[in-house]
Amino acid sequence: MLVYPSSIDLSTRTLRFLAGHLTAKRRNIGTRSRGLPVARQARLVLAYLRCGDTYAQLAAAFGIGIATVYRYIRAAIEVLAALASTLTAAMKFIRTKAFVILDGTPLPIDRIAADTPYYSGKHKRHGMNVQVLTDPFGRLLWASPALPGSTHDLTAARQHGIIDGLAAAGLKCWAGKAYQGAGRPIRVLFRGSHLMRWKRRHDTTHAKIRCVGEQAMATLKGWRRLRKLRCSINRITNMVKAVLVLHHASVEVGKSSVCRVAQG
């Protein structure tokens, strides 16, 4: 098998962040140092989540077995997922914003036609429904646990407690037509094809605000592993949480230029 060098478009701070938590985990459980050093294990996990490299590719690149790759990735995702904020905790920060944007995004999964709960009629494919909260500048604030793709966005928002949380915080929220009937905190487009002029102006302004939220969707899908999930559906929520934690760790660097972390 041919092996070639690659890179990961993340800051070195992200690498140090993950390596630090993996080191702490090893120390807490008393694991002996064997196999890959922590820094290389962190690079492996980042290559999996950010670049979407397969187990076979990672095993060849790092000179270890596929089973070891699986074990490293699963352990790291569990460590990161445990660091993710709940909606209640996230609201303490979110309530400082002038308003937020709410939208749902499907994460494609490999399922057959018989898996009806995971088929989204809106998007015409199998997937998992994730609700995303964005600030007025399109920055990703919080992502929900994953639900089957057939779940309606409004149902998902209610089930996660997003609507109640926004109402309790007194926050204004812009959202799409899928959230019609959500209640006062959620502002949506007017329905109908023949609208009064002021309603059309409202919808135009509303659309301009909501389109900023697409930046957060692009940020989430920038982690290529989430573009096509081939793992157990029971692991997807933890994977989303892990990506969110790593994203927030990377943006805390500020305005400094993005370094490229060499793989291998």
Legacy VTK file of the C-alpha trace (Angstrom):
# vtk DataFile Version 3.0
C-alpha trace
ASCII
DATASET POLYDATA
POINTS 264 float
0.000 0.000 0.000
1.263 3.479 -0.908
1.345 6.075 1.886
1.460 9.828 1.254
1.786 12.849 3.598
-1.314 14.920 4.264
-2.388 17.906 6.370
-5.275 19.084 8.527
-6.564 22.648 8.255
-6.763 23.217 12.010
-4.702 25.263 14.439
-1.964 23.733 16.578
-4.010 24.913 19.568
-6.701 22.407 18.584
-4.095 19.648 18.571
-2.768 20.682 21.994
-6.309 20.935 23.359
-7.186 17.392 22.327
-3.823 15.949 23.331
-4.129 17.555 26.762
-7.487 15.970 27.449
-6.325 12.584 26.167
-3.319 12.788 28.470
-5.570 13.624 31.421
-7.814 10.676 30.555
-4.880 8.263 30.450
-3.629 9.595 33.764
-7.036 9.288 35.437
-7.595 5.686 34.416
-3.969 4.712 34.908
-3.379 3.500 31.355
0.218 2.592 30.582
1.873 4.490 27.735
1.848 2.130 24.782
1.079 2.317 21.104
1.006 5.831 19.686
2.090 8.824 21.759
-0.806 11.065 22.786
0.075 13.792 20.264
-0.028 11.316 17.368
-3.285 9.839 18.637
-4.725 13.363 18.645
-3.549 13.896 15.051
-5.186 10.624 14.063
-8.529 11.653 15.577
-8.406 15.087 13.924
-7.655 13.480 10.559
-10.681 11.228 11.026
-13.119 13.992 11.997
-11.818 16.896 9.925
-10.612 15.126 6.777
-12.938 12.134 6.844
-10.086 9.632 6.426
-11.144 5.999 6.733
-9.873 3.522 9.324
-7.805 1.770 6.640
-6.188 5.024 5.513
-5.357 6.010 9.088
-4.009 2.559 9.938
-1.616 2.750 6.968
-0.592 6.350 7.668
0.161 5.793 11.355
1.518 2.241 11.100
-1.034 0.606 13.436
-3.884 -1.867 13.103
-7.442 -0.961 12.108
-8.764 -2.195 15.476
-6.355 0.153 17.261
-7.520 3.069 15.084
-11.126 2.310 16.016
-10.255 2.155 19.719
-8.328 5.453 19.642
-11.106 7.292 17.813
-13.898 5.979 19.994
-12.028 6.836 23.202
-11.237 10.374 22.013
-14.812 11.067 20.907
-16.105 9.960 24.317
-13.637 12.302 26.038
-14.663 15.251 23.846
-18.398 14.555 24.065
-18.184 14.696 27.854
-16.893 18.275 27.552
-19.824 19.497 25.421
-22.231 21.994 26.978
-25.876 21.129 27.547
-28.465 23.564 26.186
-29.056 24.884 29.711
-25.376 25.650 30.180
-25.059 27.082 26.679
-28.004 29.422 27.281
-25.994 31.312 29.912
-23.744 32.479 27.077
-26.372 32.591 24.330
-28.601 34.983 26.288
-25.907 37.663 25.942
-26.607 37.796 22.187
-28.990 40.292 20.576
-30.761 37.413 18.839
-30.074 33.924 17.529
-30.858 31.986 14.369
-32.337 28.492 14.584
-32.216 25.945 11.779
-32.086 22.215 11.270
-29.596 20.341 9.143
-29.574 16.699 8.000
-26.458 14.602 8.481
-26.474 11.928 5.731
-26.165 8.310 6.839
-25.906 5.031 4.961
-29.259 3.339 5.501
-31.464 1.219 3.285
-34.994 2.072 2.139
-36.521 -0.056 4.897
-35.129 2.249 7.574
-38.143 4.573 7.414
-37.540 6.597 10.615
-34.265 7.860 9.188
-35.603 8.925 5.783
-36.226 12.647 5.344
-39.008 13.336 2.875
-37.904 16.960 2.655
-34.308 16.150 1.720
-35.057 12.848 -0.073
-32.372 10.866 1.719
-31.592 9.034 4.925
-30.052 11.084 7.685
-30.117 12.413 11.222
-31.766 15.696 12.215
-29.544 18.161 14.127
-30.782 21.552 15.338
-28.271 24.396 15.263
-28.221 27.759 17.057
-26.195 30.566 15.466
-25.318 34.082 16.614
-26.069 37.220 14.509
-22.697 36.850 12.747
-23.228 33.242 11.686
-20.995 31.731 14.349
-21.916 28.269 15.573
-23.113 28.403 19.196
-24.718 25.044 19.926
-25.804 21.867 18.155
-28.416 19.440 19.426
-28.288 15.668 19.832
-29.157 13.835 16.620
-32.682 12.546 15.965
-33.948 10.332 13.090
-34.135 12.224 9.794
-37.915 11.930 9.545
-38.288 14.125 12.660
-39.836 17.503 11.808
-37.707 20.520 12.732
-40.412 21.956 15.014
-40.827 18.617 16.796
-37.055 18.361 17.248
-36.827 21.913 18.630
-39.564 21.176 21.135
-38.106 17.822 22.118
-34.677 19.359 22.803
-36.237 22.162 24.855
-34.892 24.856 22.537
-38.143 26.826 22.328
-38.694 26.797 26.090
-35.069 27.769 26.644
-35.289 30.735 24.285
-38.561 31.876 25.874
-37.104 31.656 29.383
-34.048 33.659 28.283
-36.223 36.282 26.587
-34.273 35.865 23.354
-35.495 36.728 19.881
-34.959 33.960 17.365
-35.229 33.898 13.581
-36.191 30.605 11.938
-37.693 29.152 8.760
-41.243 28.155 7.863
-40.692 24.726 9.377
-41.054 26.335 12.818
-44.555 27.760 12.220
-46.518 27.484 15.456
-43.462 27.450 17.705
-44.687 30.456 19.649
-43.550 33.946 20.514
-39.748 33.549 20.767
-39.512 32.172 17.205
-39.983 34.601 14.310
-40.840 32.951 10.994
-41.770 33.897 7.443
-45.345 34.708 6.508
-47.149 31.947 4.655
-48.920 32.328 1.334
-48.112 33.373 -2.227
-50.117 36.630 -2.320
-48.856 38.733 0.559
-49.293 42.385 1.367
-46.337 44.628 0.560
-45.236 45.050 4.183
-45.288 41.283 4.658
-43.117 40.824 1.579
-40.645 43.380 2.938
-40.658 41.524 6.254
-39.916 38.231 4.510
-37.057 39.788 2.536
-35.428 41.133 5.693
-36.082 37.846 7.473
-34.393 35.880 4.689
-31.312 38.131 4.799
-30.953 37.494 8.521
-31.490 33.752 8.237
-29.011 33.299 5.402
-26.229 34.280 7.824
-27.035 31.091 9.714
-25.912 29.053 6.710
-22.342 29.886 7.692
-22.770 27.757 10.817
-24.065 24.871 8.711
-20.990 25.166 6.502
-18.796 25.232 9.612
-20.373 22.015 10.876
-20.115 20.281 7.500
-16.514 21.513 7.220
-15.759 18.498 9.402
-15.927 16.028 6.542
-16.781 13.042 8.716
-20.254 14.560 9.192
-20.896 14.723 5.445
-21.484 10.965 5.167
-21.759 8.962 8.372
-21.149 5.238 8.169
-21.048 4.501 11.891
-23.716 3.309 14.310
-26.508 5.857 14.727
-25.974 5.578 18.500
-22.553 7.226 18.092
-23.624 10.194 15.958
-24.707 12.443 18.835
-21.319 12.044 20.539
-19.590 12.733 17.226
-21.530 15.990 16.792
-20.664 16.987 20.356
-16.984 16.188 19.756
-16.917 18.315 16.607
-18.596 21.219 18.433
-16.050 21.093 21.273
-13.121 20.991 18.837
-14.593 23.840 16.793
-14.933 26.066 19.836
-11.404 25.141 20.931
-10.069 26.180 17.524
-11.885 29.527 17.256
-10.658 30.610 20.692
-7.302 31.198 19.050
-8.625 34.558 17.861
-7.388 36.342 14.752
-4.137 34.416 14.423
-3.495 32.662 11.152
-4.436 29.030 10.834
-1.522 26.650 11.044
-1.581 23.305 9.332
-1.024 20.281 11.533
1.026 17.697 9.684
-0.409 14.211 9.791
1.794 11.303 10.734
LINES 1 265
264 0 1 2 3 4 5 6 7 8 9 10 11 12 13 14 15 16 17 18 19 20 21 22 23 24 25 26 27 28 29 30 31 32 33 34 35 36 37 38 39 40 41 42 43 44 45 46 47 48 49 50 51 52 53 54 55 56 57 58 59 60 61 62 63 64 65 66 67 68 69 70 71 72 73 74 75 76 77 78 79 80 81 82 83 84 85 86 87 88 89 90 91 92 93 94 95 96 97 98 99 100 101 102 103 104 105 106 107 108 109 110 111 112 113 114 115 116 117 118 119 120 121 122 123 124 125 126 127 128 129 130 131 132 133 134 135 136 137 138 139 140 141 142 143 144 145 146 147 148 149 150 151 152 153 154 155 156 157 158 159 160 161 162 163 164 165 166 167 168 169 170 171 172 173 174 175 176 177 178 179 180 181 182 183 184 185 186 187 188 189 190 191 192 193 194 195 196 197 198 199 200 201 202 203 204 205 206 207 208 209 210 211 212 213 214 215 216 217 218 219 220 221 222 223 224 225 226 227 228 229 230 231 232 233 234 235 236 237 238 239 240 241 242 243 244 245 246 247 248 249 250 251 252 253 254 255 256 257 258 259 260 261 262 263
